[in-house]
Amino acid sequence: MADSIKVFAPATVGNACVGFDVLGFAVEKPGDEIQLTISGDPGIRILDITGDEGKLSRDPAENTASIAIQAF
């Protein structure tokens, strides 16, 4: 069985009222959830992205989630 890590980052709302940056706040939903599974195979693969209507790249070289893990 592969090791797995799942995290959720809530979306934020900044500048909710013009000029009052202190009104930026995190909301419960929407947000981003990522699940990282460590396997014995080399490389990074993006298996699924939901809720993006096909707009986000599944290419690990072009997706910010995988670029961060490559830097690690």
VOTORKOL-150684 format. One record per atom (N, C-alpha, C, CB): residue number from 0; residue in three letters; atom name; x, y, z. Coordinates in nm, 2 decimals. Glycine has a CB too. Example, Ala and Ser with C-alpha at 12.3 -4.5 7.8 and 13.67 -1.06 7.14 Angstrom:
# residues 2
+-----+---------+-------+--------+--------+--------+
! num ! residuo ! atomo !      X !      Y !      Z !
+-----+---------+-------+--------+--------+--------+
!   0 !     Ala !     N !   1.32 !  -0.57 !   0.78 !
!   0 !     Ala !    CA !   1.23 !  -0.45 !   0.78 !
!   0 !     Ala !     C !   1.32 !  -0.33 !   0.78 !
!   0 !     Ala !    CB !   1.13 !  -0.45 !   0.90 !
!   1 !     Ser !     N !   1.28 !  -0.22 !   0.71 !
!   1 !     Ser !    CA !   1.37 !  -0.11 !   0.71 !
!   1 !     Ser !     C !   1.29 !   0.00 !   0.79 !
!   1 !     Ser !    CB !   1.41 !  -0.06 !   0.57 !
+-----+---------+-------+--------+--------+--------+
# end
This chain:
# residues 72
+-----+---------+-------+--------+--------+--------+
! num ! residuo ! atomo !      X !      Y !      Z !
+-----+---------+-------+--------+--------+--------+
!   0 !     Met !     N !   0.08 !  -0.12 !   0.00 !
!   0 !     Met !    CA !   0.00 !   0.00 !   0.00 !
!   0 !     Met !     C !   0.09 !   0.12 !   0.00 !
!   0 !     Met !    CB !  -0.09 !   0.00 !   0.12 !
!   1 !     Ala !     N !   0.06 !   0.22 !  -0.09 !
!   1 !     Ala !    CA !   0.13 !   0.34 !  -0.10 !
!   1 !     Ala !     C !   0.10 !   0.44 !   0.01 !
!   1 !     Ala !    CB !   0.11 !   0.41 !  -0.23 !
!   2 !     Asp !     N !   0.20 !   0.52 !   0.06 !
!   2 !     Asp !    CA !   0.17 !   0.63 !   0.15 !
!   2 !     Asp !     C !   0.09 !   0.74 !   0.08 !
!   2 !     Asp !    CB !   0.30 !   0.68 !   0.21 !
!   3 !     Ser !     N !   0.00 !   0.81 !   0.15 !
!   3 !     Ser !    CA !  -0.08 !   0.91 !   0.09 !
!   3 !     Ser !     C !  -0.10 !   1.03 !   0.19 !
!   3 !     Ser !    CB !  -0.21 !   0.85 !   0.05 !
!   4 !     Ile !     N !  -0.10 !   1.15 !   0.14 !
!   4 !     Ile !    CA !  -0.12 !   1.27 !   0.21 !
!   4 !     Ile !     C !  -0.23 !   1.35 !   0.14 !
!   4 !     Ile !    CB !   0.01 !   1.35 !   0.23 !
!   5 !     Lys !     N !  -0.33 !   1.40 !   0.22 !
!   5 !     Lys !    CA !  -0.43 !   1.48 !   0.16 !
!   5 !     Lys !     C !  -0.44 !   1.61 !   0.23 !
!   5 !     Lys !    CB !  -0.57 !   1.40 !   0.16 !
!   6 !     Val !     N !  -0.45 !   1.72 !   0.16 !
!   6 !     Val !    CA !  -0.46 !   1.85 !   0.23 !
!   6 !     Val !     C !  -0.56 !   1.94 !   0.15 !
!   6 !     Val !    CB !  -0.32 !   1.93 !   0.22 !
!   7 !     Phe !     N !  -0.62 !   2.03 !   0.23 !
!   7 !     Phe !    CA !  -0.72 !   2.12 !   0.17 !
!   7 !     Phe !     C !  -0.68 !   2.26 !   0.21 !
!   7 !     Phe !    CB !  -0.86 !   2.09 !   0.23 !
!   8 !     Ala !     N !  -0.68 !   2.35 !   0.11 !
!   8 !     Ala !    CA !  -0.65 !   2.49 !   0.13 !
!   8 !     Ala !     C !  -0.78 !   2.57 !   0.09 !
!   8 !     Ala !    CB !  -0.53 !   2.54 !   0.05 !
!   9 !     Pro !     N !  -0.84 !   2.64 !   0.19 !
!   9 !     Pro !    CA !  -0.96 !   2.72 !   0.15 !
!   9 !     Pro !     C !  -0.93 !   2.84 !   0.06 !
!   9 !     Pro !    CB !  -1.03 !   2.76 !   0.28 !
!  10 !     Ala !     N !  -1.02 !   2.87 !  -0.02 !
!  10 !     Ala !    CA !  -1.00 !   2.99 !  -0.10 !
!  10 !     Ala !     C !  -1.01 !   3.11 !  -0.01 !
!  10 !     Ala !    CB !  -1.11 !   3.00 !  -0.21 !
!  11 !     Thr !     N !  -0.95 !   3.22 !  -0.06 !
!  11 !     Thr !    CA !  -0.96 !   3.35 !   0.02 !
!  11 !     Thr !     C !  -1.03 !   3.45 !  -0.06 !
!  11 !     Thr !    CB !  -0.82 !   3.40 !   0.05 !
!  12 !     Val !     N !  -1.09 !   3.55 !   0.01 !
!  12 !     Val !    CA !  -1.15 !   3.66 !  -0.05 !
!  12 !     Val !     C !  -1.08 !   3.78 !   0.00 !
!  12 !     Val !    CB !  -1.31 !   3.67 !  -0.01 !
!  13 !     Gly !     N !  -1.01 !   3.85 !  -0.08 !
!  13 !     Gly !    CA !  -0.93 !   3.97 !  -0.05 !
!  13 !     Gly !     C !  -1.00 !   4.09 !  -0.10 !
!  13 !     Gly !    CB !  -0.79 !   3.96 !  -0.10 !
!  14 !     Asn !     N !  -0.98 !   4.20 !  -0.04 !
!  14 !     Asn !    CA !  -1.04 !   4.33 !  -0.08 !
!  14 !     Asn !     C !  -1.19 !   4.32 !  -0.09 !
!  14 !     Asn !    CB !  -0.98 !   4.38 !  -0.21 !
!  15 !     Ala !     N !  -1.25 !   4.26 !   0.01 !
!  15 !     Ala !    CA !  -1.40 !   4.25 !   0.00 !
!  15 !     Ala !     C !  -1.47 !   4.38 !   0.00 !
!  15 !     Ala !    CB !  -1.45 !   4.17 !   0.13 !
!  16 !     Cys !     N !  -1.40 !   4.48 !   0.05 !
!  16 !     Cys !    CA !  -1.45 !   4.62 !   0.04 !
!  16 !     Cys !     C !  -1.34 !   4.71 !   0.00 !
!  16 !     Cys !    CB !  -1.52 !   4.67 !   0.18 !
!  17 !     Val !     N !  -1.35 !   4.78 !  -0.11 !
!  17 !     Val !    CA !  -1.24 !   4.86 !  -0.16 !
!  17 !     Val !     C !  -1.17 !   4.94 !  -0.05 !
!  17 !     Val !    CB !  -1.28 !   4.95 !  -0.28 !
!  18 !     Gly !     N !  -1.04 !   4.93 !  -0.05 !
!  18 !     Gly !    CA !  -0.96 !   5.01 !   0.05 !
!  18 !     Gly !     C !  -0.94 !   4.94 !   0.19 !
!  18 !     Gly !    CB !  -1.02 !   5.14 !   0.06 !
!  19 !     Phe !     N !  -1.01 !   4.84 !   0.21 !
!  19 !     Phe !    CA !  -1.00 !   4.77 !   0.35 !
!  19 !     Phe !     C !  -0.95 !   4.63 !   0.33 !
!  19 !     Phe !    CB !  -1.14 !   4.77 !   0.41 !
!  20 !     Asp !     N !  -0.81 !   4.62 !   0.32 !
!  20 !     Asp !    CA !  -0.75 !   4.49 !   0.30 !
!  20 !     Asp !     C !  -0.77 !   4.40 !   0.42 !
!  20 !     Asp !    CB !  -0.60 !   4.51 !   0.28 !
!  21 !     Val !     N !  -0.80 !   4.46 !   0.54 !
!  21 !     Val !    CA !  -0.82 !   4.37 !   0.66 !
!  21 !     Val !     C !  -0.94 !   4.29 !   0.65 !
!  21 !     Val !    CB !  -0.83 !   4.46 !   0.78 !
!  22 !     Leu !     N !  -1.03 !   4.31 !   0.55 !
!  22 !     Leu !    CA !  -1.15 !   4.24 !   0.53 !
!  22 !     Leu !     C !  -1.12 !   4.11 !   0.45 !
!  22 !     Leu !    CB !  -1.25 !   4.32 !   0.47 !
!  23 !     Gly !     N !  -1.00 !   4.08 !   0.41 !
!  23 !     Gly !    CA !  -0.97 !   3.96 !   0.34 !
!  23 !     Gly !     C !  -0.99 !   3.84 !   0.44 !
!  23 !     Gly !    CB !  -0.83 !   3.95 !   0.29 !
!  24 !     Phe !     N !  -1.06 !   3.74 !   0.40 !
!  24 !     Phe !    CA !  -1.08 !   3.62 !   0.49 !
!  24 !     Phe !     C !  -1.09 !   3.49 !   0.41 !
!  24 !     Phe !    CB !  -1.22 !   3.65 !   0.56 !
!  25 !     Ala !     N !  -1.07 !   3.38 !   0.48 !
!  25 !     Ala !    CA !  -1.07 !   3.25 !   0.42 !
!  25 !     Ala !     C !  -1.22 !   3.20 !   0.43 !
!  25 !     Ala !    CB !  -0.98 !   3.15 !   0.49 !
!  26 !     Val !     N !  -1.26 !   3.13 !   0.33 !
!  26 !     Val !    CA !  -1.39 !   3.08 !   0.32 !
!  26 !     Val !     C !  -1.38 !   2.92 !   0.33 !
!  26 !     Val !    CB !  -1.47 !   3.12 !   0.20 !
!  27 !     Glu !     N !  -1.48 !   2.86 !   0.38 !
!  27 !     Glu !    CA !  -1.48 !   2.71 !   0.40 !
!  27 !     Glu !     C !  -1.48 !   2.64 !   0.26 !
!  27 !     Glu !    CB !  -1.60 !   2.66 !   0.48 !
!  28 !     Lys !     N !  -1.56 !   2.69 !   0.17 !
!  28 !     Lys !    CA !  -1.56 !   2.63 !   0.04 !
!  28 !     Lys !     C !  -1.59 !   2.75 !  -0.05 !
!  28 !     Lys !    CB !  -1.67 !   2.52 !   0.02 !
!  29 !     Pro !     N !  -1.53 !   2.76 !  -0.17 !
!  29 !     Pro !    CA !  -1.45 !   2.67 !  -0.24 !
!  29 !     Pro !     C !  -1.31 !   2.67 !  -0.19 !
!  29 !     Pro !    CB !  -1.45 !   2.70 !  -0.39 !
!  30 !     Gly !     N !  -1.23 !   2.58 !  -0.24 !
!  30 !     Gly !    CA !  -1.09 !   2.57 !  -0.21 !
!  30 !     Gly !     C !  -1.02 !   2.46 !  -0.29 !
!  30 !     Gly !    CB !  -1.07 !   2.54 !  -0.06 !
!  31 !     Asp !     N !  -0.90 !   2.43 !  -0.26 !
!  31 !     Asp !    CA !  -0.83 !   2.33 !  -0.34 !
!  31 !     Asp !     C !  -0.79 !   2.22 !  -0.24 !
!  31 !     Asp !    CB !  -0.70 !   2.39 !  -0.40 !
!  32 !     Glu !     N !  -0.81 !   2.10 !  -0.29 !
!  32 !     Glu !    CA !  -0.77 !   1.98 !  -0.22 !
!  32 !     Glu !     C !  -0.68 !   1.90 !  -0.31 !
!  32 !     Glu !    CB !  -0.89 !   1.89 !  -0.18 !
!  33 !     Ile !     N !  -0.57 !   1.85 !  -0.25 !
!  33 !     Ile !    CA !  -0.47 !   1.77 !  -0.33 !
!  33 !     Ile !     C !  -0.44 !   1.65 !  -0.25 !
!  33 !     Ile !    CB !  -0.34 !   1.86 !  -0.36 !
!  34 !     Gln !     N !  -0.43 !   1.54 !  -0.32 !
!  34 !     Gln !    CA !  -0.39 !   1.41 !  -0.25 !
!  34 !     Gln !     C !  -0.26 !   1.37 !  -0.32 !
!  34 !     Gln !    CB !  -0.50 !   1.31 !  -0.26 !
!  35 !     Leu !     N !  -0.16 !   1.35 !  -0.24 !
!  35 !     Leu !    CA !  -0.02 !   1.31 !  -0.29 !
!  35 !     Leu !     C !  -0.01 !   1.16 !  -0.25 !
!  35 !     Leu !    CB !   0.09 !   1.40 !  -0.24 !
!  36 !     Thr !     N !   0.02 !   1.08 !  -0.34 !
!  36 !     Thr !    CA !   0.05 !   0.94 !  -0.31 !
!  36 !     Thr !     C !   0.19 !   0.90 !  -0.36 !
!  36 !     Thr !    CB !  -0.06 !   0.84 !  -0.38 !
!  37 !     Ile !     N !   0.26 !   0.85 !  -0.27 !
!  37 !     Ile !    CA !   0.40 !   0.81 !  -0.29 !
!  37 !     Ile !     C !   0.40 !   0.67 !  -0.34 !
!  37 !     Ile !    CB !   0.49 !   0.83 !  -0.17 !
!  38 !     Ser !     N !   0.46 !   0.65 !  -0.46 !
!  38 !     Ser !    CA !   0.47 !   0.52 !  -0.51 !
!  38 !     Ser !     C !   0.61 !   0.48 !  -0.55 !
!  38 !     Ser !    CB !   0.38 !   0.50 !  -0.64 !
!  39 !     Gly !     N !   0.64 !   0.36 !  -0.59 !
!  39 !     Gly !    CA !   0.77 !   0.32 !  -0.63 !
!  39 !     Gly !     C !   0.81 !   0.36 !  -0.77 !
!  39 !     Gly !    CB !   0.78 !   0.17 !  -0.62 !
!  40 !     Asp !     N !   0.72 !   0.42 !  -0.84 !
!  40 !     Asp !    CA !   0.75 !   0.47 !  -0.98 !
!  40 !     Asp !     C !   0.80 !   0.61 !  -0.98 !
!  40 !     Asp !    CB !   0.62 !   0.46 !  -1.06 !
!  41 !     Pro !     N !   0.91 !   0.63 !  -1.06 !
!  41 !     Pro !    CA !   0.96 !   0.77 !  -1.06 !
!  41 !     Pro !     C !   0.87 !   0.87 !  -1.14 !
!  41 !     Pro !    CB !   1.10 !   0.77 !  -1.13 !
!  42 !     Gly !     N !   0.89 !   0.99 !  -1.11 !
!  42 !     Gly !    CA !   0.81 !   1.10 !  -1.18 !
!  42 !     Gly !     C !   0.68 !   1.14 !  -1.11 !
!  42 !     Gly !    CB !   0.78 !   1.05 !  -1.31 !
!  43 !     Ile !     N !   0.62 !   1.24 !  -1.16 !
!  43 !     Ile !    CA !   0.50 !   1.30 !  -1.11 !
!  43 !     Ile !     C !   0.39 !   1.28 !  -1.21 !
!  43 !     Ile !    CB !   0.52 !   1.45 !  -1.07 !
!  44 !     Arg !     N !   0.28 !   1.23 !  -1.16 !
!  44 !     Arg !    CA !   0.16 !   1.21 !  -1.25 !
!  44 !     Arg !     C !   0.04 !   1.28 !  -1.19 !
!  44 !     Arg !    CB !   0.13 !   1.06 !  -1.28 !
!  45 !     Ile !     N !  -0.04 !   1.35 !  -1.27 !
!  45 !     Ile !    CA !  -0.16 !   1.41 !  -1.22 !
!  45 !     Ile !     C !  -0.27 !   1.32 !  -1.28 !
!  45 !     Ile !    CB !  -0.18 !   1.56 !  -1.27 !
!  46 !     Leu !     N !  -0.34 !   1.25 !  -1.18 !
!  46 !     Leu !    CA !  -0.44 !   1.15 !  -1.23 !
!  46 !     Leu !     C !  -0.57 !   1.21 !  -1.25 !
!  46 !     Leu !    CB !  -0.45 !   1.04 !  -1.12 !
!  47 !     Asp !     N !  -0.61 !   1.32 !  -1.17 !
!  47 !     Asp !    CA !  -0.74 !   1.37 !  -1.19 !
!  47 !     Asp !     C !  -0.75 !   1.51 !  -1.14 !
!  47 !     Asp !    CB !  -0.85 !   1.28 !  -1.11 !
!  48 !     Ile !     N !  -0.82 !   1.60 !  -1.20 !
!  48 !     Ile !    CA !  -0.86 !   1.73 !  -1.16 !
!  48 !     Ile !     C !  -1.01 !   1.75 !  -1.18 !
!  48 !     Ile !    CB !  -0.78 !   1.84 !  -1.24 !
!  49 !     Thr !     N !  -1.08 !   1.79 !  -1.07 !
!  49 !     Thr !    CA !  -1.22 !   1.81 !  -1.08 !
!  49 !     Thr !     C !  -1.26 !   1.95 !  -1.06 !
!  49 !     Thr !    CB !  -1.30 !   1.71 !  -0.98 !
!  50 !     Gly !     N !  -1.37 !   1.99 !  -1.12 !
!  50 !     Gly !    CA !  -1.42 !   2.12 !  -1.10 !
!  50 !     Gly !     C !  -1.36 !   2.23 !  -1.18 !
!  50 !     Gly !    CB !  -1.41 !   2.16 !  -0.96 !
!  51 !     Asp !     N !  -1.27 !   2.20 !  -1.27 !
!  51 !     Asp !    CA !  -1.20 !   2.30 !  -1.35 !
!  51 !     Asp !     C !  -1.25 !   2.31 !  -1.50 !
!  51 !     Asp !    CB !  -1.05 !   2.27 !  -1.35 !
!  52 !     Glu !     N !  -1.35 !   2.23 !  -1.53 !
!  52 !     Glu !    CA !  -1.40 !   2.22 !  -1.66 !
!  52 !     Glu !     C !  -1.30 !   2.20 !  -1.77 !
!  52 !     Glu !    CB !  -1.48 !   2.35 !  -1.69 !
!  53 !     Gly !     N !  -1.19 !   2.13 !  -1.74 !
!  53 !     Gly !    CA !  -1.08 !   2.10 !  -1.83 !
!  53 !     Gly !     C !  -0.98 !   2.21 !  -1.86 !
!  53 !     Gly !    CB !  -1.14 !   2.06 !  -1.96 !
!  54 !     Lys !     N !  -0.99 !   2.32 !  -1.77 !
!  54 !     Lys !    CA !  -0.90 !   2.44 !  -1.79 !
!  54 !     Lys !     C !  -0.76 !   2.42 !  -1.74 !
!  54 !     Lys !    CB !  -0.97 !   2.56 !  -1.73 !
!  55 !     Leu !     N !  -0.74 !   2.34 !  -1.64 !
!  55 !     Leu !    CA !  -0.61 !   2.32 !  -1.58 !
!  55 !     Leu !     C !  -0.53 !   2.21 !  -1.65 !
!  55 !     Leu !    CB !  -0.62 !   2.29 !  -1.43 !
!  56 !     Ser !     N !  -0.41 !   2.23 !  -1.66 !
!  56 !     Ser !    CA !  -0.32 !   2.14 !  -1.73 !
!  56 !     Ser !     C !  -0.29 !   2.02 !  -1.64 !
!  56 !     Ser !    CB !  -0.19 !   2.20 !  -1.77 !
!  57 !     Arg !     N !  -0.30 !   1.90 !  -1.70 !
!  57 !     Arg !    CA !  -0.26 !   1.78 !  -1.64 !
!  57 !     Arg !     C !  -0.11 !   1.74 !  -1.66 !
!  57 !     Arg !    CB !  -0.35 !   1.66 !  -1.69 !
!  58 !     Asp !     N !  -0.04 !   1.83 !  -1.73 !
!  58 !     Asp !    CA !   0.10 !   1.81 !  -1.76 !
!  58 !     Asp !     C !   0.17 !   1.86 !  -1.63 !
!  58 !     Asp !    CB !   0.14 !   1.90 !  -1.89 !
!  59 !     Pro !     N !   0.25 !   1.77 !  -1.57 !
!  59 !     Pro !    CA !   0.32 !   1.81 !  -1.44 !
!  59 !     Pro !     C !   0.41 !   1.93 !  -1.46 !
!  59 !     Pro !    CB !   0.40 !   1.70 !  -1.39 !
!  60 !     Ala !     N !   0.46 !   1.96 !  -1.58 !
!  60 !     Ala !    CA !   0.55 !   2.07 !  -1.60 !
!  60 !     Ala !     C !   0.48 !   2.20 !  -1.61 !
!  60 !     Ala !    CB !   0.63 !   2.05 !  -1.73 !
!  61 !     Glu !     N !   0.35 !   2.20 !  -1.62 !
!  61 !     Glu !    CA !   0.27 !   2.32 !  -1.64 !
!  61 !     Glu !     C !   0.17 !   2.34 !  -1.53 !
!  61 !     Glu !    CB !   0.19 !   2.31 !  -1.77 !
!  62 !     Asn !     N !   0.16 !   2.25 !  -1.43 !
!  62 !     Asn !    CA !   0.06 !   2.27 !  -1.32 !
!  62 !     Asn !     C !   0.13 !   2.31 !  -1.20 !
!  62 !     Asn !    CB !  -0.02 !   2.13 !  -1.30 !
!  63 !     Thr !     N !   0.08 !   2.42 !  -1.13 !
!  63 !     Thr !    CA !   0.15 !   2.47 !  -1.02 !
!  63 !     Thr !     C !   0.16 !   2.38 !  -0.90 !
!  63 !     Thr !    CB !   0.08 !   2.60 !  -0.97 !
!  64 !     Ala !     N !   0.07 !   2.29 !  -0.88 !
!  64 !     Ala !    CA !   0.08 !   2.19 !  -0.78 !
!  64 !     Ala !     C !   0.19 !   2.10 !  -0.79 !
!  64 !     Ala !    CB !  -0.05 !   2.11 !  -0.77 !
!  65 !     Ser !     N !   0.22 !   2.05 !  -0.91 !
!  65 !     Ser !    CA !   0.33 !   1.96 !  -0.94 !
!  65 !     Ser !     C !   0.46 !   2.04 !  -0.95 !
!  65 !     Ser !    CB !   0.31 !   1.88 !  -1.07 !
!  66 !     Ile !     N !   0.46 !   2.16 !  -0.99 !
!  66 !     Ile !    CA !   0.58 !   2.24 !  -0.99 !
!  66 !     Ile !     C !   0.64 !   2.26 !  -0.85 !
!  66 !     Ile !    CB !   0.56 !   2.38 !  -1.06 !
!  67 !     Ala !     N !   0.55 !   2.28 !  -0.75 !
!  67 !     Ala !    CA !   0.59 !   2.29 !  -0.61 !
!  67 !     Ala !     C !   0.66 !   2.16 !  -0.56 !
!  67 !     Ala !    CB !   0.47 !   2.33 !  -0.53 !
!  68 !     Ile !     N !   0.60 !   2.05 !  -0.59 !
!  68 !     Ile !    CA !   0.65 !   1.92 !  -0.54 !
!  68 !     Ile !     C !   0.78 !   1.89 !  -0.62 !
!  68 !     Ile !    CB !   0.55 !   1.81 !  -0.56 !
!  69 !     Gln !     N !   0.80 !   1.93 !  -0.74 !
!  69 !     Gln !    CA !   0.93 !   1.91 !  -0.81 !
!  69 !     Gln !     C !   1.04 !   1.99 !  -0.74 !
!  69 !     Gln !    CB !   0.91 !   1.96 !  -0.96 !
!  70 !     Ala !     N !   1.01 !   2.11 !  -0.70 !
!  70 !     Ala !    CA !   1.11 !   2.19 !  -0.63 !
!  70 !     Ala !     C !   1.15 !   2.13 !  -0.50 !
!  70 !     Ala !    CB !   1.05 !   2.33 !  -0.60 !
!  71 !     Phe !     N !   1.06 !   2.06 !  -0.43 !
!  71 !     Phe !    CA !   1.09 !   1.99 !  -0.31 !
!  71 !     Phe !     C !   1.19 !   1.88 !  -0.33 !
!  71 !     Phe !    CB !   0.96 !   1.93 !  -0.25 !
+-----+---------+-------+--------+--------+--------+
# end
